[in-house]
Amino acid sequence: MPTGRTGPGRRIQAIKRYRATTGTGLKEAKDAVERTPRPWTWSPASSGAI
């Protein structure tokens, strides 16, 4: 399950905004948001670097 800035709440807001902007249906908006690349983040703690 996504966490942090790309959590479920952010995704829902993105779908709502996409629908309002483009006038597409729910499925089309959801598919478009899912295809959108998420920002890549790097954390020294998650990579095992000390």
PyMOL Python script that loads the backbone (N, CA, C, O; Angstrom):
from pymol import cmd

cmd.read_pdbstr("""\
ATOM      1  N   MET A   1       0.838  -1.181   0.000  1.00  0.00           N
ATOM      2  CA  MET A   1       0.000   0.000   0.000  1.00  0.00           C
ATOM      3  C   MET A   1       0.883   1.245   0.000  1.00  0.00           C
ATOM      4  O   MET A   1       1.850   1.301   0.760  1.00  0.00           O
ATOM      5  N   PRO A   2       0.581   2.236  -0.824  1.00  0.00           N
ATOM      6  CA  PRO A   2       1.386   3.446  -0.865  1.00  0.00           C
ATOM      7  C   PRO A   2       1.326   4.203   0.452  1.00  0.00           C
ATOM      8  O   PRO A   2       0.311   4.194   1.148  1.00  0.00           O
ATOM      9  N   THR A   3       2.425   4.853   0.778  1.00  0.00           N
ATOM     10  CA  THR A   3       2.474   5.635   2.002  1.00  0.00           C
ATOM     11  C   THR A   3       3.058   7.001   1.703  1.00  0.00           C
ATOM     12  O   THR A   3       3.531   7.255   0.596  1.00  0.00           O
ATOM     13  N   GLY A   4       3.025   7.874   2.689  1.00  0.00           N
ATOM     14  CA  GLY A   4       3.644   9.186   2.544  1.00  0.00           C
ATOM     15  C   GLY A   4       2.910  10.065   1.558  1.00  0.00           C
ATOM     16  O   GLY A   4       1.679  10.081   1.533  1.00  0.00           O
ATOM     17  N   ARG A   5       3.650  10.796   0.746  1.00  0.00           N
ATOM     18  CA  ARG A   5       3.080  11.788  -0.153  1.00  0.00           C
ATOM     19  C   ARG A   5       2.251  11.174  -1.270  1.00  0.00           C
ATOM     20  O   ARG A   5       1.422  11.864  -1.864  1.00  0.00           O
ATOM     21  N   THR A   6       2.449   9.915  -1.567  1.00  0.00           N
ATOM     22  CA  THR A   6       1.687   9.287  -2.650  1.00  0.00           C
ATOM     23  C   THR A   6       0.639   8.341  -2.091  1.00  0.00           C
ATOM     24  O   THR A   6       0.241   7.388  -2.761  1.00  0.00           O
ATOM     25  N   GLY A   7       0.193   8.596  -0.876  1.00  0.00           N
ATOM     26  CA  GLY A   7      -0.783   7.736  -0.222  1.00  0.00           C
ATOM     27  C   GLY A   7      -2.136   7.769  -0.901  1.00  0.00           C
ATOM     28  O   GLY A   7      -2.349   8.529  -1.846  1.00  0.00           O
ATOM     29  N   PRO A   8      -3.044   6.949  -0.420  1.00  0.00           N
ATOM     30  CA  PRO A   8      -4.363   6.842  -1.037  1.00  0.00           C
ATOM     31  C   PRO A   8      -5.122   8.165  -1.098  1.00  0.00           C
ATOM     32  O   PRO A   8      -5.824   8.423  -2.076  1.00  0.00           O
ATOM     33  N   GLY A   9      -4.997   8.998  -0.083  1.00  0.00           N
ATOM     34  CA  GLY A   9      -5.684  10.286  -0.076  1.00  0.00           C
ATOM     35  C   GLY A   9      -5.213  11.196  -1.190  1.00  0.00           C
ATOM     36  O   GLY A   9      -6.015  11.900  -1.804  1.00  0.00           O
ATOM     37  N   ARG A  10      -3.918  11.186  -1.455  1.00  0.00           N
ATOM     38  CA  ARG A  10      -3.367  11.995  -2.543  1.00  0.00           C
ATOM     39  C   ARG A  10      -3.850  11.493  -3.892  1.00  0.00           C
ATOM     40  O   ARG A  10      -4.136  12.282  -4.792  1.00  0.00           O
ATOM     41  N   ARG A  11      -3.939  10.189  -4.027  1.00  0.00           N
ATOM     42  CA  ARG A  11      -4.383   9.604  -5.294  1.00  0.00           C
ATOM     43  C   ARG A  11      -5.846   9.959  -5.564  1.00  0.00           C
ATOM     44  O   ARG A  11      -6.214  10.276  -6.696  1.00  0.00           O
ATOM     45  N   ILE A  12      -6.663   9.905  -4.539  1.00  0.00           N
ATOM     46  CA  ILE A  12      -8.081  10.258  -4.696  1.00  0.00           C
ATOM     47  C   ILE A  12      -8.221  11.715  -5.094  1.00  0.00           C
ATOM     48  O   ILE A  12      -9.014  12.048  -5.974  1.00  0.00           O
ATOM     49  N   GLN A  13      -7.452  12.588  -4.448  1.00  0.00           N
ATOM     50  CA  GLN A  13      -7.497  14.004  -4.799  1.00  0.00           C
ATOM     51  C   GLN A  13      -7.044  14.221  -6.244  1.00  0.00           C
ATOM     52  O   GLN A  13      -7.611  15.046  -6.960  1.00  0.00           O
ATOM     53  N   ALA A  14      -6.027  13.480  -6.662  1.00  0.00           N
ATOM     54  CA  ALA A  14      -5.542  13.605  -8.040  1.00  0.00           C
ATOM     55  C   ALA A  14      -6.617  13.163  -9.033  1.00  0.00           C
ATOM     56  O   ALA A  14      -6.795  13.792 -10.076  1.00  0.00           O
ATOM     57  N   ILE A  15      -7.323  12.097  -8.716  1.00  0.00           N
ATOM     58  CA  ILE A  15      -8.396  11.608  -9.591  1.00  0.00           C
ATOM     59  C   ILE A  15      -9.513  12.647  -9.666  1.00  0.00           C
ATOM     60  O   ILE A  15     -10.024  12.930 -10.749  1.00  0.00           O
ATOM     61  N   LYS A  16      -9.891  13.213  -8.529  1.00  0.00           N
ATOM     62  CA  LYS A  16     -10.941  14.238  -8.527  1.00  0.00           C
ATOM     63  C   LYS A  16     -10.530  15.451  -9.354  1.00  0.00           C
ATOM     64  O   LYS A  16     -11.326  15.979 -10.131  1.00  0.00           O
ATOM     65  N   ARG A  17      -9.291  15.886  -9.186  1.00  0.00           N
ATOM     66  CA  ARG A  17      -8.816  17.054  -9.933  1.00  0.00           C
ATOM     67  C   ARG A  17      -8.765  16.753 -11.430  1.00  0.00           C
ATOM     68  O   ARG A  17      -9.141  17.589 -12.252  1.00  0.00           O
ATOM     69  N   TYR A  18      -8.296  15.547 -11.777  1.00  0.00           N
ATOM     70  CA  TYR A  18      -8.221  15.157 -13.191  1.00  0.00           C
ATOM     71  C   TYR A  18      -9.608  15.164 -13.812  1.00  0.00           C
ATOM     72  O   TYR A  18      -9.794  15.671 -14.918  1.00  0.00           O
ATOM     73  N   ARG A  19     -10.585  14.601 -13.103  1.00  0.00           N
ATOM     74  CA  ARG A  19     -11.958  14.558 -13.616  1.00  0.00           C
ATOM     75  C   ARG A  19     -12.534  15.953 -13.782  1.00  0.00           C
ATOM     76  O   ARG A  19     -13.200  16.234 -14.778  1.00  0.00           O
ATOM     77  N   ALA A  20     -12.283  16.827 -12.818  1.00  0.00           N
ATOM     78  CA  ALA A  20     -12.815  18.189 -12.893  1.00  0.00           C
ATOM     79  C   ALA A  20     -12.191  18.957 -14.058  1.00  0.00           C
ATOM     80  O   ALA A  20     -12.856  19.755 -14.718  1.00  0.00           O
ATOM     81  N   THR A  21     -10.910  18.704 -14.297  1.00  0.00           N
ATOM     82  CA  THR A  21     -10.199  19.435 -15.338  1.00  0.00           C
ATOM     83  C   THR A  21     -10.548  18.936 -16.733  1.00  0.00           C
ATOM     84  O   THR A  21     -10.745  19.732 -17.652  1.00  0.00           O
ATOM     85  N   THR A  22     -10.625  17.614 -16.890  1.00  0.00           N
ATOM     86  CA  THR A  22     -10.802  17.043 -18.222  1.00  0.00           C
ATOM     87  C   THR A  22     -12.230  16.636 -18.546  1.00  0.00           C
ATOM     88  O   THR A  22     -12.577  16.492 -19.718  1.00  0.00           O
ATOM     89  N   GLY A  23     -13.065  16.447 -17.529  1.00  0.00           N
ATOM     90  CA  GLY A  23     -14.438  16.024 -17.766  1.00  0.00           C
ATOM     91  C   GLY A  23     -14.570  14.547 -18.092  1.00  0.00           C
ATOM     92  O   GLY A  23     -15.607  14.114 -18.595  1.00  0.00           O
ATOM     93  N   THR A  24     -13.526  13.762 -17.810  1.00  0.00           N
ATOM     94  CA  THR A  24     -13.578  12.325 -18.104  1.00  0.00           C
ATOM     95  C   THR A  24     -14.324  11.585 -17.000  1.00  0.00           C
ATOM     96  O   THR A  24     -14.626  12.141 -15.945  1.00  0.00           O
ATOM     97  N   GLY A  25     -14.607  10.333 -17.270  1.00  0.00           N
ATOM     98  CA  GLY A  25     -15.270   9.487 -16.294  1.00  0.00           C
ATOM     99  C   GLY A  25     -14.298   8.976 -15.244  1.00  0.00           C
ATOM    100  O   GLY A  25     -13.088   9.179 -15.344  1.00  0.00           O
ATOM    101  N   LEU A  26     -14.843   8.315 -14.244  1.00  0.00           N
ATOM    102  CA  LEU A  26     -14.034   7.827 -13.123  1.00  0.00           C
ATOM    103  C   LEU A  26     -12.966   6.836 -13.579  1.00  0.00           C
ATOM    104  O   LEU A  26     -11.807   6.956 -13.180  1.00  0.00           O
ATOM    105  N   LYS A  27     -13.334   5.869 -14.400  1.00  0.00           N
ATOM    106  CA  LYS A  27     -12.370   4.863 -14.831  1.00  0.00           C
ATOM    107  C   LYS A  27     -11.231   5.482 -15.629  1.00  0.00           C
ATOM    108  O   LYS A  27     -10.066   5.155 -15.406  1.00  0.00           O
ATOM    109  N   GLU A  28     -11.557   6.367 -16.550  1.00  0.00           N
ATOM    110  CA  GLU A  28     -10.529   7.004 -17.367  1.00  0.00           C
ATOM    111  C   GLU A  28      -9.583   7.839 -16.498  1.00  0.00           C
ATOM    112  O   GLU A  28      -8.368   7.822 -16.693  1.00  0.00           O
ATOM    113  N   ALA A  29     -10.156   8.567 -15.540  1.00  0.00           N
ATOM    114  CA  ALA A  29      -9.332   9.396 -14.653  1.00  0.00           C
ATOM    115  C   ALA A  29      -8.436   8.527 -13.779  1.00  0.00           C
ATOM    116  O   ALA A  29      -7.259   8.838 -13.593  1.00  0.00           O
ATOM    117  N   LYS A  30      -8.986   7.440 -13.242  1.00  0.00           N
ATOM    118  CA  LYS A  30      -8.204   6.546 -12.393  1.00  0.00           C
ATOM    119  C   LYS A  30      -7.056   5.924 -13.184  1.00  0.00           C
ATOM    120  O   LYS A  30      -5.927   5.859 -12.696  1.00  0.00           O
ATOM    121  N   ASP A  31      -7.338   5.475 -14.386  1.00  0.00           N
ATOM    122  CA  ASP A  31      -6.298   4.890 -15.228  1.00  0.00           C
ATOM    123  C   ASP A  31      -5.202   5.899 -15.541  1.00  0.00           C
ATOM    124  O   ASP A  31      -4.018   5.565 -15.515  1.00  0.00           O
ATOM    125  N   ALA A  32      -5.600   7.141 -15.838  1.00  0.00           N
ATOM    126  CA  ALA A  32      -4.618   8.178 -16.156  1.00  0.00           C
ATOM    127  C   ALA A  32      -3.738   8.482 -14.952  1.00  0.00           C
ATOM    128  O   ALA A  32      -2.525   8.632 -15.099  1.00  0.00           O
ATOM    129  N   VAL A  33      -4.329   8.575 -13.765  1.00  0.00           N
ATOM    130  CA  VAL A  33      -3.553   8.859 -12.553  1.00  0.00           C
ATOM    131  C   VAL A  33      -2.625   7.691 -12.238  1.00  0.00           C
ATOM    132  O   VAL A  33      -1.488   7.901 -11.815  1.00  0.00           O
ATOM    133  N   GLU A  34      -3.092   6.479 -12.437  1.00  0.00           N
ATOM    134  CA  GLU A  34      -2.252   5.304 -12.182  1.00  0.00           C
ATOM    135  C   GLU A  34      -1.058   5.243 -13.139  1.00  0.00           C
ATOM    136  O   GLU A  34       0.015   4.774 -12.759  1.00  0.00           O
ATOM    137  N   ARG A  35      -1.238   5.714 -14.372  1.00  0.00           N
ATOM    138  CA  ARG A  35      -0.142   5.701 -15.357  1.00  0.00           C
ATOM    139  C   ARG A  35       0.890   6.787 -15.093  1.00  0.00           C
ATOM    140  O   ARG A  35       2.024   6.694 -15.562  1.00  0.00           O
ATOM    141  N   THR A  36       0.505   7.815 -14.347  1.00  0.00           N
ATOM    142  CA  THR A  36       1.411   8.932 -14.087  1.00  0.00           C
ATOM    143  C   THR A  36       2.565   8.466 -13.208  1.00  0.00           C
ATOM    144  O   THR A  36       2.334   7.879 -12.151  1.00  0.00           O
ATOM    145  N   PRO A  37       3.810   8.719 -13.631  1.00  0.00           N
ATOM    146  CA  PRO A  37       4.949   8.307 -12.809  1.00  0.00           C
ATOM    147  C   PRO A  37       4.981   9.076 -11.491  1.00  0.00           C
ATOM    148  O   PRO A  37       4.666  10.264 -11.426  1.00  0.00           O
ATOM    149  N   ARG A  38       5.366   8.364 -10.462  1.00  0.00           N
ATOM    150  CA  ARG A  38       5.473   8.984  -9.142  1.00  0.00           C
ATOM    151  C   ARG A  38       6.894   9.493  -8.945  1.00  0.00           C
ATOM    152  O   ARG A  38       7.841   8.941  -9.504  1.00  0.00           O
ATOM    153  N   PRO A  39       7.039  10.549  -8.147  1.00  0.00           N
ATOM    154  CA  PRO A  39       8.386  11.081  -7.890  1.00  0.00           C
ATOM    155  C   PRO A  39       9.280  10.024  -7.245  1.00  0.00           C
ATOM    156  O   PRO A  39       8.848   9.283  -6.363  1.00  0.00           O
ATOM    157  N   TRP A  40      10.507   9.970  -7.689  1.00  0.00           N
ATOM    158  CA  TRP A  40      11.461   9.025  -7.137  1.00  0.00           C
ATOM    159  C   TRP A  40      12.145   9.666  -5.951  1.00  0.00           C
ATOM    160  O   TRP A  40      12.635  10.791  -6.045  1.00  0.00           O
ATOM    161  N   THR A  41      12.182   8.967  -4.845  1.00  0.00           N
ATOM    162  CA  THR A  41      12.873   9.489  -3.669  1.00  0.00           C
ATOM    163  C   THR A  41      13.912   8.493  -3.228  1.00  0.00           C
ATOM    164  O   THR A  41      13.733   7.284  -3.375  1.00  0.00           O
ATOM    165  N   TRP A  42      14.988   8.997  -2.692  1.00  0.00           N
ATOM    166  CA  TRP A  42      16.063   8.153  -2.210  1.00  0.00           C
ATOM    167  C   TRP A  42      16.326   8.499  -0.770  1.00  0.00           C
ATOM    168  O   TRP A  42      16.383   9.674  -0.407  1.00  0.00           O
ATOM    169  N   SER A  43      16.484   7.506   0.040  1.00  0.00           N
ATOM    170  CA  SER A  43      16.784   7.705   1.444  1.00  0.00           C
ATOM    171  C   SER A  43      17.972   6.835   1.802  1.00  0.00           C
ATOM    172  O   SER A  43      17.957   5.633   1.535  1.00  0.00           O
ATOM    173  N   PRO A  44      19.006   7.417   2.403  1.00  0.00           N
ATOM    174  CA  PRO A  44      20.163   6.603   2.791  1.00  0.00           C
ATOM    175  C   PRO A  44      19.774   5.438   3.693  1.00  0.00           C
ATOM    176  O   PRO A  44      20.376   4.367   3.610  1.00  0.00           O
ATOM    177  N   ALA A  45      18.782   5.627   4.549  1.00  0.00           N
ATOM    178  CA  ALA A  45      18.369   4.570   5.463  1.00  0.00           C
ATOM    179  C   ALA A  45      17.758   3.387   4.704  1.00  0.00           C
ATOM    180  O   ALA A  45      17.943   2.238   5.105  1.00  0.00           O
ATOM    181  N   SER A  46      17.035   3.657   3.615  1.00  0.00           N
ATOM    182  CA  SER A  46      16.397   2.574   2.887  1.00  0.00           C
ATOM    183  C   SER A  46      17.345   1.836   1.944  1.00  0.00           C
ATOM    184  O   SER A  46      17.051   0.721   1.512  1.00  0.00           O
ATOM    185  N   SER A  47      18.480   2.454   1.626  1.00  0.00           N
ATOM    186  CA  SER A  47      19.393   1.810   0.691  1.00  0.00           C
ATOM    187  C   SER A  47      20.474   0.994   1.399  1.00  0.00           C
ATOM    188  O   SER A  47      21.248   0.293   0.746  1.00  0.00           O
ATOM    189  N   GLY A  48      20.531   1.079   2.714  1.00  0.00           N
ATOM    190  CA  GLY A  48      21.546   0.354   3.452  1.00  0.00           C
ATOM    191  C   GLY A  48      22.848   1.118   3.580  1.00  0.00           C
ATOM    192  O   GLY A  48      23.786   0.608   4.193  1.00  0.00           O
ATOM    193  N   ALA A  49      22.947   2.311   3.031  1.00  0.00           N
ATOM    194  CA  ALA A  49      24.154   3.134   3.148  1.00  0.00           C
ATOM    195  C   ALA A  49      24.252   3.707   4.556  1.00  0.00           C
ATOM    196  O   ALA A  49      23.254   4.069   5.179  1.00  0.00           O
ATOM    197  N   ILE A  50      25.467   3.774   5.024  1.00  0.00           N
ATOM    198  CA  ILE A  50      25.651   4.342   6.379  1.00  0.00           C
ATOM    199  C   ILE A  50      26.530   5.559   6.288  1.00  0.00           C
ATOM    200  O   ILE A  50      26.815   6.192   7.304  1.00  0.00           O
TER     201      ILE A  50
END
""", "prot")
cmd.dss("prot")
cmd.show_as("cartoon", "prot")
cmd.util.cbc("prot")
cmd.orient("prot")
